[in-house]
Amino acid sequence: IFDISWDLYQPNKLVSCGVKHIKFWSLCGNALTPKRGVFGKTGDLQTILCLACARDELTYSGALNGDIYVWKGINLIRTIQGAHT
């Protein structure tokens, strides 16, 4: 795991990322339940280095190849190619 971010707008949610994965976690009582991010055709499964949670169930993640991925819930909705190096 390279990064973990609590969602300040949804206190029972957190996101983790690492080698070829991003997981969206829900806290229910004392249990954490993960769901893998769904890349679909919007982006490639690759190593995710960093995360930032935002309003409206949005999460931003930085990928190893320099792309930034924009997530809505567990679904990838946009790729910003070559945004960072």
Residue pairs with C-beta under 8 A, 6 or more apart in sequence:
1 16
1 17
1 18
2 17
2 18
2 19
2 47
2 48
2 49
2 50
3 16
3 17
3 18
3 48
3 49
3 50
3 51
4 14
4 15
4 16
4 17
4 51
5 14
5 15
5 51
5 52
5 53
5 59
6 13
6 14
6 53
7 13
7 14
7 15
7 53
7 59
8 53
9 53
9 54
9 55
9 56
9 57
10 53
10 57
12 26
12 27
12 28
13 24
13 25
13 26
13 27
13 53
14 24
14 25
14 27
14 32
15 22
15 23
15 24
15 25
15 51
15 53
15 59
15 61
16 22
16 23
16 25
16 34
16 51
17 23
17 48
17 49
17 50
17 51
17 61
18 47
18 48
19 47
20 45
20 46
20 47
21 36
21 37
21 48
22 36
22 37
22 48
22 51
22 61
22 69
22 71
23 34
23 35
23 36
23 37
24 34
24 35
24 36
24 37
24 59
24 71
24 73
24 74
25 32
25 33
25 34
25 35
26 32
26 33
26 35
35 74
36 74
37 71
37 74
37 75
37 76
38 74
38 75
38 76
39 45
39 76
40 75
40 76
42 69
42 76
42 77
42 78
42 79
43 63
43 67
43 69
43 76
43 79
44 65
46 63
46 64
46 65
47 63
47 64
48 61
48 62
48 63
48 64
48 69
49 61
49 62
49 63
49 64
50 61
50 62
51 59
51 60
51 61
51 62
52 59
52 60
52 61
53 59
53 60
54 60
56 72
57 72
57 73
58 70
58 71
58 72
59 70
59 71
60 68
60 69
60 70
60 71
61 68
61 69
61 71
62 68
62 69
62 83
62 84
63 69
66 81
66 82
66 83
66 84
66 85
67 79
67 80
67 81
67 82
67 83
68 79
68 80
68 83
68 84
69 76
69 78
69 79
69 80
70 76
70 77
70 78
70 79
70 80
71 77
